[in-house]
Amino acid sequence: SKSRMTASIQLVFYLTNSRFVLVRLMTWRMISAAVSIFAAILIFDLGKTALHVLKIPEYFPCQTLIFVWIWSQVLLYRVKERPLPSVAVATLWGHTTGFFAIAAFGSLQEHYFDTSPGYAMLVVLIAVAVIVALCTVTRVLRNWMALVDDGEVDEIEEEWMEQCQEYEDDVITMALGFLNAQVLRFCAVGELVLPEEDPEVEAMEHVFELQLYGWILFVSMLLATAARAKVHGATKSAEIRRVATIVANLFGMSAAWTLLFGLRWQWISTWAAMFHSRIPAKLLLAACVSIGGVLTILGLNIATKLLNDDFDPKPRTVRAITAATGLLVGLTWENTFGSCIEHLAEQAKGDTNEVMLKGALCIFLLVVVVPSWQWYILPKTDKRLEGLVIQAEEDEEDKQLEEMLQGGGSTSEPDEETGSETEMSQLKTR
């Protein structure tokens, strides 16, 4: 176990310091996506716990989703003048809002549209309508707020609008990807299964069918990613580029969710029987998925070198792949840590103590994970962000040096004769 852990750490060091730019970039982006997904699920669990403890009634399915959407937009506006926090908020709260959207529309799919895959697919259209409506309202408000002061959009406001679009696209692709995966699992199993559960009948042909759907979506993601790169090179229309990006990311998220359901269905029960516990089985699955993510990075690097020696990873052509891989890795590790947290919380006596202990553990993990992700991992995914962090560190060093010099200048200057005598005595001693 220790040797495997050491080998995994060494492999991560190797990939993050590889001489191939694409390998370094994709590794950092996969790690960033996995960590941000893990943190987003912790925030989502805390939100559900708070709703349960406070006993807040839910009058309609999208009530919490709309509240989190508004809260995220306010946060994005508050940090619009700071690039790194702006990207961090857009990424983390985009994932978090995506999980609240999954909870809202997944509940709708479970209770009212569970008679056939066709009816379940209607929820995808409902989700598109609701999220597009939210995007439209917030876009109108953003445009008004950007123009109300001086009548023009400056550079900071353009960056703010871009991060808001990144947030919205993240919510769209994550929620719709999950709903698509649920529909495909319905087709393979014959019934709508809850997200946290696996089907009771484990027929291998159904498992292979579900995994086949996942790999078809994965190949479709690769083709959509290549098409996205051509679209971005052929047109300057922002709307067309955004649609191409959403389509590629949607294929990736649908593939990640579908493969997660298929792999969990196939292996967790078998490994749990072998280890006499589900926690080691989930840990093993997370390790295998992480290795698969590493192999995906290496395979993509080899493919790009063979197909195009001039491939430039600076454009967001690989984002759909890293986002899908990061989602798959992040979900498996979160599932493992979530089981550990639940196991520890069950040791507390009483339902209230169990809920409080679980919430405290989630807060502790968030305090440890989120700052380190924002400061040390997220800047590695973008050269511009990394440059800003380096510049901020240099400015801080210059400020400290200036304060030291000012502090030294305020003291009395040594006498020149005394200084000369001291130097002469040092030279004689040498």
C-alpha positions, 0 to 999 in steps of 0.5 A, spaced: 500 500 500 505 504 501 509 503 495 503 504 491 502 511 494 509 513 493 509 510 486 502 515 485 506 521 488 512 520 484 508 519 477 504 526 479 511 529 480 513 526 473 507 529 469 506 536 472 514 537 471 514 533 464 518 536 458 511 536 454 507 542 455 501 538 453 502 533 458 503 538 464 497 543 462 492 537 462 495 534 468 494 540 472 487 541 469 485 534 471 488 535 478 484 542 478 478 539 475 478 533 480 479 538 486 474 543 485 469 537 483 471 534 490 470 541 494 463 543 490 460 536 492 462 538 499 459 545 499 453 541 496 453 536 502 453 542 507 447 546 503 443 540 504 445 539 511 443 546 512 436 545 509 435 539 513 437 542 520 434 549 519 427 545 516 427 550 510 421 548 506 421 547 498 415 550 495 418 548 488 424 544 485 428 549 483 428 554 489 434 552 492 437 552 485 435 559 483 438 562 490 445 559 489 445 561 482 443 569 484 448 568 490 454 566 485 452 571 480 453 576 486 460 573 488 462 574 481 460 581 481 464 582 488 471 579 485 470 582 478 477 586 479 481 580 481 482 575 476 484 569 480 479 569 485 474 571 479 476 564 476 476 560 482 469 563 484 466 561 477 469 554 477 468 552 484 461 555 484 459 553 477 460 546 479 456 547 486 450 550 482 451 544 477 450 539 483 444 543 485 441 543 478 442 535 478 438 535 485 433 539 482 432 536 475 434 529 478 428 529 483 423 531 477 426 526 473 425 521 479 418 523 481 414 525 475 418 522 469 420 515 471 415 511 466 420 510 460 426 513 457 422 518 453 419 521 458 425 521 462 428 525 456 423 530 457 426 533 463 433 534 459 428 539 455 425 542 461 432 543 464 435 547 458 429 551 458 430 553 465 437 554 465 437 558 459 431 563 462 436 564 468 442 565 463 438 570 459 435 574 465 442 575 468 445 577 461 441 582 461 442 585 468 450 584 467 449 588 460 445 594 464 450 594 470 456 594 465 453 600 461 450 604 467 456 608 469 459 610 463 456 607 457 461 603 455 464 596 457 471 596 459 476 591 460 475 589 467 467 588 465 469 584 459 473 579 463 467 579 468 462 577 463 467 572 460 467 568 467 460 569 468 459 565 461 464 560 464 460 559 470 453 558 466 456 553 461 459 549 467 452 549 470 449 547 463 454 541 461 454 538 468 446 538 469 445 536 462 450 531 462 448 527 468 440 527 466 443 524 459 447 519 463 440 517 467 436 516 461 442 512 458 442 508 464 434 507 464 435 504 457 440 499 459 437 497 466 430 498 464 428 502 470 430 509 473 435 508 478 437 513 484 444 516 482 447 514 489 445 507 488 446 501 483 441 496 479 439 490 483 440 486 477 447 485 475 446 482 468 453 483 465 450 485 458 446 491 461 453 493 464 456 492 457 451 496 454 451 502 459 459 502 458 458 502 451 454 508 451 459 511 455 465 510 450 461 512 444 460 519 448 467 519 449 469 518 442 463 523 440 467 528 445 473 527 441 470 529 435 466 534 438 473 537 441 476 537 434 470 540 431 470 546 436 477 547 434 476 548 427 469 552 428 474 557 433 479 558 427 473 559 422 469 564 425 469 570 430 462 569 432 462 569 440 455 565 440 457 560 435 464 559 439 460 558 445 455 553 442 461 549 439 464 549 446 458 547 450 457 541 445 464 538 446 463 539 454 456 536 454 459 530 450 464 530 455 460 530 461 455 525 459 461 520 458 464 521 464 457 520 468 455 514 464 462 511 465 462 512 472 455 509 473 457 503 469 464 502 472 461 503 479 455 498 477 460 493 475 466 493 480 464 496 487 459 490 489 465 485 487 470 488 490 466 490 496 465 482 497 472 481 496 474 486 502 468 485 506 467 493 506 465 498 500 470 503 502 476 499 500 472 497 494 471 505 492 478 507 494 480 501 489 476 504 483 478 511 485 485 509 484 484 505 477 480 511 475 486 516 476 490 511 473 486 511 467 486 519 467 493 519 467 493 514 461 488 518 457 493 524 458 499 520 455 495 517 450 493 524 447 500 527 448 502 521 443 496 522 438 497 530 438 505 529 436 503 524 431 497 528 428 500 535 428 507 537 431 505 544 431 499 543 436 498 549 441 495 547 447 494 554 449 487 555 446 482 551 450 481 545 445 483 540 450 478 543 456 472 538 454 477 532 455 480 535 462 473 537 464 470 530 463 477 526 466 477 531 472 469 530 473 470 522 473 476 522 478 473 527 482 467 524 483 470 517 485 475 520 490 469 524 493 465 518 493 470 514 497 471 520 502 464 521 503 463 514 505 469 515 510 465 521 513 459 518 513 462 512 517 465 517 522 459 520 523 455 514 524 460 513 530 456 519 534 450 518 538 444 521 536 441 524 529 443 531 531 450 529 533 451 525 527 449 531 522 453 536 526 459 531 526 458 530 518 458 538 517 464 539 521 468 534 517 466 537 511 468 544 513 474 542 515 476 539 509 473 545 505 478 549 509 484 545 507 482 544 500 479 550 497 485 555 499 491 550 497 487 549 490 486 556 489 493 559 490 497 553 488 493 548 483 489 553 479 494 558 477 498 552 473 492 551 469 493 558 465 499 561 464 496 568 465 493 566 472 500 563 473 503 570 471 499 574 475 501 570 481 508 570 480 507 578 479 503 578 486 509 575 489 514 579 486 510 585 488 510 583 495 517 581 496 519 588 493 514 591 498 517 587 504 524 589 502 522 597 501 519 596 508 526 593 511 530 599 507 525 604 510 526 601 517 533 601 516 533 608 514 530 611 520 535 608 525 541 613 526 547 612 521 553 609 523 559 614 524 564 614 517 570 613 521 568 608 526 565 604 520 572 605 517 576 602 523 571 596 523 573 594 516 580 595 517 580 591 523 576 585 519 582 586 514 587 585 519 584 579 522 583 576 515 
